[in-house]
């Protein structure tokens, strides 16, 4: 389906004419997920560098919980959080890329097509990172993830290497993400950080009246999905090794 025929809050640029009006673009669950994951990635690195593997494991469990929650929220959450609202096909991605170096702000209400690739890439890498961490072990087998015994020593050591490589890829993606944010801020004059902090974005009143304000899912649903994600991680960590 062509992007212009989707909901206006998901795929069309905000109208630059008319009086401005602020709308909520990023709900509280998306914003909390974003900033807490940033903090936990840094904390996980610090814990590993200082041989605090007990804290490293707990941080990994927390990251996995949040990633599972974000996947759930991407299916059942608020409009701009749903994968169906921002994941695009190759044609739309290429169409957006052709205008990437235009100095005009894109004014997309949610994730633009290239930004969607960053979201999917980070979620995929974090899933691989946490999954391999559950199965990883050191050379002596003294420190290991809760599922290391289930996969065996040789596989566990291989997954440990994948764990390290994946973290390097996460670092590369984070640096690229920051570079793009700075590019948008200084070259395209578009603020991407502000809406992810305060949740709101300025669009025209005509656009808002036309239904551009994204519907928001209830916070109670977010809490239920977070509990479900935490329960899934607890089952993996505490119950699966006993099988």
C-alpha positions as CSV (number, residue, x, y, z in Angstrom):
1,X,0.0,0.0,0.0
2,X,1.3,3.5,-0.8
3,X,2.3,5.5,2.2
4,X,0.0,8.4,1.4
5,X,-3.0,6.1,1.9
6,X,-2.1,5.2,5.5
7,X,-3.2,7.0,8.6
8,X,-1.9,10.6,8.5
9,X,-0.2,10.3,11.9
10,X,1.8,7.4,10.7
11,X,3.0,8.2,7.2
12,X,2.4,11.8,6.1
13,X,4.5,14.8,6.8
14,X,3.0,17.4,9.1
15,X,1.6,20.4,7.3
16,X,3.9,23.4,7.7
17,X,1.1,26.0,7.2
18,X,-1.3,27.4,9.6
19,X,-1.1,28.0,13.4
20,X,0.9,25.5,15.3
21,X,-0.6,23.1,17.8
22,X,1.2,20.6,20.1
23,X,0.2,17.0,20.1
24,X,1.4,13.9,22.0
25,X,3.5,11.8,19.6
26,X,5.5,9.5,21.9
27,X,3.6,8.0,24.8
28,X,5.2,7.5,28.3
29,X,6.0,3.8,27.8
30,X,7.9,4.5,24.6
31,X,9.9,7.3,26.2
32,X,10.7,5.3,29.4
33,X,11.7,2.3,27.3
34,X,14.0,4.5,25.2
35,X,15.9,6.2,28.0
36,X,16.0,3.3,30.4
37,X,17.5,1.0,27.7
38,X,20.1,3.7,27.0
39,X,21.1,3.8,30.7
40,X,21.1,0.0,31.0
41,X,23.3,-0.5,28.0
42,X,25.9,1.8,29.6
43,X,25.5,0.1,32.9
44,X,25.9,-3.4,31.4
45,X,29.1,-2.3,29.8
46,X,30.4,-0.8,33.1
47,X,29.5,-3.9,35.1
48,X,31.3,-6.2,32.6
49,X,34.4,-4.0,32.5
50,X,34.5,-4.0,36.4
51,X,33.9,-7.8,36.7
52,X,30.5,-7.2,38.3
53,X,28.9,-10.1,36.4
54,X,26.2,-10.4,39.0
55,X,25.0,-6.8,38.1
56,X,25.7,-7.5,34.4
57,X,23.3,-10.4,34.5
58,X,20.6,-8.4,36.3
59,X,21.0,-5.6,33.8
60,X,20.7,-8.1,30.9
61,X,17.5,-9.5,32.4
62,X,16.1,-6.0,32.7
63,X,17.0,-5.2,29.0
64,X,15.4,-8.4,27.8
65,X,12.3,-7.6,29.7
66,X,12.1,-4.1,28.2
67,X,12.8,-5.4,24.7
68,X,10.0,-8.0,25.0
69,X,7.7,-5.3,26.3
70,X,8.6,-3.1,23.3
71,X,7.8,-5.9,20.9
72,X,4.4,-6.4,22.7
73,X,3.8,-2.6,22.6
74,X,4.7,-2.5,19.0
75,X,1.7,-4.8,18.3
76,X,-0.9,-3.5,20.8
77,X,0.4,-0.1,22.0
78,X,-0.2,3.5,20.9
79,X,-0.5,4.4,17.3
80,X,3.1,5.7,16.7
81,X,4.5,2.8,18.7
82,X,3.0,0.1,16.5
83,X,5.2,-1.5,13.9
84,X,2.4,-1.3,11.5
85,X,2.5,2.5,11.6
86,X,6.2,3.0,10.8
87,X,7.7,-0.1,9.2
88,X,7.9,0.6,5.4
89,X,8.7,-1.4,2.3
90,X,11.8,-0.8,0.1
91,X,10.0,1.6,-2.2
92,X,9.1,4.0,0.6
93,X,12.5,3.7,2.2
94,X,14.2,4.6,-1.1
95,X,11.8,7.4,-1.7
96,X,12.6,8.9,1.7
97,X,16.4,8.3,1.2
98,X,16.4,10.3,-2.1
99,X,15.4,13.4,-0.1
100,X,17.6,12.6,3.0
101,X,20.0,15.5,2.3
102,X,17.4,18.1,1.7
103,X,17.7,20.9,4.2
104,X,13.9,20.9,4.7
105,X,12.8,19.2,7.9
106,X,10.9,16.0,7.1
107,X,8.1,16.8,9.7
108,X,7.2,13.2,10.0
109,X,4.9,12.8,13.0
110,X,6.3,9.4,14.0
111,X,9.3,7.4,12.9
112,X,10.4,8.2,9.3
113,X,11.1,5.2,7.0
114,X,14.9,5.2,7.7
115,X,14.4,5.8,11.4
116,X,12.2,2.7,11.4
117,X,15.2,0.6,10.2
118,X,17.2,1.9,13.2
119,X,14.4,0.9,15.6
120,X,14.2,-2.6,14.2
121,X,17.9,-3.0,14.0
122,X,18.4,-2.1,17.7
123,X,15.6,-4.3,18.9
124,X,17.0,-7.3,16.9
125,X,20.6,-6.7,18.2
126,X,19.4,-6.4,21.8
127,X,17.4,-9.6,21.4
128,X,20.5,-11.4,20.1
129,X,22.7,-9.8,22.8
130,X,20.5,-10.8,25.7
131,X,19.8,-14.3,24.2
132,X,23.4,-15.1,23.8
133,X,24.2,-13.7,27.2
134,X,21.8,-16.2,28.7
135,X,23.9,-19.0,27.2
136,X,27.4,-17.5,27.5
137,X,30.2,-18.7,29.8
138,X,33.8,-17.8,30.5
139,X,36.7,-20.1,29.6
140,X,36.8,-21.7,33.0
141,X,33.0,-22.2,33.1
142,X,33.0,-20.4,36.5
143,X,30.7,-17.6,35.3
144,X,27.9,-18.5,33.0
145,X,24.4,-17.5,32.0
146,X,21.5,-19.5,33.3
147,X,21.0,-21.5,30.1
148,X,24.7,-22.3,29.4
149,X,24.4,-25.8,30.8
150,X,21.5,-26.5,28.4
151,X,23.6,-25.7,25.3
152,X,26.9,-27.3,26.3
153,X,30.4,-25.8,26.8
154,X,31.4,-25.6,23.2
155,X,28.2,-23.9,22.1
156,X,28.3,-21.7,25.1
157,X,31.8,-20.4,24.3
158,X,30.8,-19.8,20.7
159,X,27.7,-17.8,21.9
160,X,30.0,-15.8,24.2
161,X,31.9,-14.6,21.1
162,X,28.7,-13.7,19.4
163,X,27.7,-11.8,22.6
164,X,30.9,-9.7,22.3
165,X,30.5,-9.1,18.6
166,X,26.9,-8.1,19.0
167,X,27.8,-5.5,21.6
168,X,30.3,-4.0,19.1
169,X,27.5,-3.8,16.5
170,X,25.2,-2.1,19.1
171,X,27.9,0.5,19.8
172,X,28.2,1.1,16.1
173,X,24.5,1.5,15.7
174,X,24.3,3.9,18.8
175,X,27.1,6.1,17.3
176,X,25.3,6.2,14.0
177,X,22.0,7.0,15.7
178,X,23.6,9.9,17.6
179,X,25.2,11.2,14.3
180,X,21.9,11.1,12.5
181,X,20.3,13.0,15.4
182,X,23.0,15.7,15.2
183,X,22.6,15.8,11.4
184,X,18.9,16.4,11.8
185,X,19.4,19.1,14.5
186,X,22.1,21.1,12.7
187,X,21.5,20.5,9.0
188,X,17.8,19.9,8.7
189,X,16.9,22.0,11.7
190,X,14.6,19.3,13.1
191,X,14.6,18.4,16.8
192,X,14.3,14.6,17.4
193,X,15.4,14.6,21.0
194,X,12.8,17.0,22.4
195,X,9.7,15.0,21.4
196,X,11.4,11.8,22.9
197,X,11.8,13.7,26.2
198,X,8.5,15.6,26.5
199,X,6.4,13.4,24.3
200,X,4.9,16.2,22.2
201,X,5.5,17.7,18.8
202,X,4.3,20.8,17.1
203,X,2.1,20.4,14.0
204,X,-0.4,22.7,12.2
205,X,-3.9,23.1,13.6
206,X,-5.3,21.9,10.2
207,X,-3.3,18.7,10.5
208,X,-4.5,18.2,14.1
209,X,-8.1,18.8,13.1
210,X,-7.7,16.3,10.2
211,X,-6.9,13.5,12.7
212,X,-3.1,13.7,12.9
213,X,-3.0,13.3,16.7
214,X,-2.0,9.7,17.2
215,X,-4.4,7.6,19.4
216,X,-2.9,6.7,22.8
217,X,-3.1,3.3,24.3
218,X,-4.0,3.1,28.1
219,X,-1.1,3.0,30.6
220,X,-2.9,0.1,32.3
221,X,-2.3,-2.0,29.1
222,X,1.4,-1.1,29.2
223,X,1.6,-2.3,32.8
224,X,0.0,-5.6,31.9
225,X,2.3,-6.1,29.0
226,X,5.4,-5.2,31.1
227,X,4.3,-7.7,33.7
228,X,3.9,-10.3,31.0
229,X,7.4,-9.6,29.6
230,X,8.9,-9.8,33.1
231,X,7.1,-13.1,33.7
232,X,8.5,-14.5,30.5
233,X,12.0,-13.5,31.4
234,X,11.6,-15.0,34.9
235,X,10.4,-18.3,33.4
236,X,13.4,-18.3,31.0
237,X,15.9,-17.6,33.8
238,X,14.4,-19.5,36.7
239,X,12.3,-22.3,35.3
240,X,13.9,-23.3,32.0
241,X,17.3,-24.3,33.5
242,X,15.5,-26.9,35.6
243,X,14.0,-28.8,32.7
